[in-house]
Amino acid sequence: MLVVDGSGSIGTENFDTLINFVVRVTRQFDVSPERTHMGFIQFSERSKVEIGLGNITDERGFERAIGNIVYQNGVFTNTGEAIREATDQLFDSPEARDVSKLMFLFTDGVPIIPSDAVNA
């Protein structure tokens, strides 16, 4: 699960750079129905599941979907909510049953509620 900060402090240029980096990272995985399932959550004040875990089952489709994500440019960095959303996707999703689980968190700053992020 890719969890990406979409708060205003990131900036459009850095968000685009991050998206390009994420695409390069995902190329290292075999995204397919039988192998790796990936998802993408963007967060600022609220978390948004941009790509549900396992909704796209091929590498090119996943890359295209990532390229179509619109930067939130939000006010706050609600990291705790994003981690909880990713955890729900990873552990409650039927697609994630009986497989290894990994979360990549990309953020530039201090969460709005630091203790909330730690507890998540």
PyMOL commands that set and color helices and strands:
alter all, ss='L'
color gray80, all
select helices_A, chain A and resi 12-26+59-67+79-92+94-96+114-119
alter helices_A, ss='H'
color red, helices_A
select strands_A, chain A and resi 2-5+40-43+47-51+104-106
alter strands_A, ss='S'
color yellow, strands_A
deselect
rebuild
show_as cartoon
